[in-house]
């Protein structure tokens, strides 16, 4: 279930990044206010970069580790995007990982 949630976030992010790159305009102002489309693409790419290692079939990073690390170490704007992506599938981040404030964890090697 957590792997599916990670896929939802990454897939939605990739679709929006592609659209912004094509249109050359921001599309996530609700989540990244005041950011131009380049900055919004970077914010979404940063999320994907942290989540994808948890989807590899081998290695110490599990989907839950990747989602927890990403949640703990990303901005409130990025956290809002995660919430949005999951909500589109009827999921809540609180049901998948701890959302306690001020947690900062290190991703397993």
N, C-alpha and C positions, 0 to 999 in steps of 0.2 A: 504494500500500500504506500509506503514512504517512497519507494522507487518510482511508483506511478506519479506521485505528487511532484517529485523532482523533475520528471519528464514533462509534466504539465507546465511548470515554471520555465524550464529551458525552452520548450517548444514555443510557447507564447512569446517569450522574449525574442527568440530568433525571428519569428514572424513579424513582430513589430519593428525590430532593428532593420530587417530587409525593406519593409515599407517606408520607414523614415529615410533610409539611404536612397531609395528610389525617388521619393517625393522631395527630398531635401527640406523637410519640415518636421517640427516636433509633433509627436502624437501622444505624449505621456505627460502633458502639462499638469494634470490632476495629481500625479505622483511625484513629478520632478519640477515644481514651479520655479520659473526663472531660468531654467536650463535650456540652452538651445539644443537642436536635434543632435549635434555631435556629442554634447555632454550626456544626453539621454541615452544615446547608443552606448557610450562608455559605461554608464551606470548599469545598463542591462547586460553588457558583455562581462562586466565584473561579476555579476551574479552567476552567469553561466560558467565562467571560469572556475568558480568555487564549487559549483554543484556537480559538474560533469565527472570529476574524479570519483564521486560516490557511485557512479553507474558502471564503472569498470568491473568486469566479472571476477578479476583477481586483484589482490592487494589489500592493504589494511583499511582502506576507506570504504565504509558502508554508506548507503544512501542516508541513513539517519545521522551519521557523523557529518556528512557533507551539508545536510540541511541545517543541523544544529549549529555547526561552525559558521555557516553563511548567515543564519539568523542572528547569532551572537555578535558578529563582527561587521555588520553592514549598517548603513544609515537608516534612519527612520523612513526616509523616502523609499529606499530599496525594500525595507520591510513592508511598507504599504503596497508595493508592487507584488511581493510574494503573497500577501493576504488576498489581493485582487485576483491573481491567477488561480489560487486555490479555491476561492469563493465561486469562480465561474464553473467549477466542477462539484460544488457543494461540500468542499473540504474546508477545515479550519486548521490553521497552523498550530493552534493550541492543542489540538488533538494528536499532533504528530511529534512535536518537540517542546521542550521547555521554553517559554517566552518570558521567564523572569528577567526583569531589567538588570542591566549592569553585569551581565555574564560575558566574559571574554575567554574563549577557549582556543587551544592550539589544535590544529588539524593533525590527526595521526599521520605518520609518514606513509 
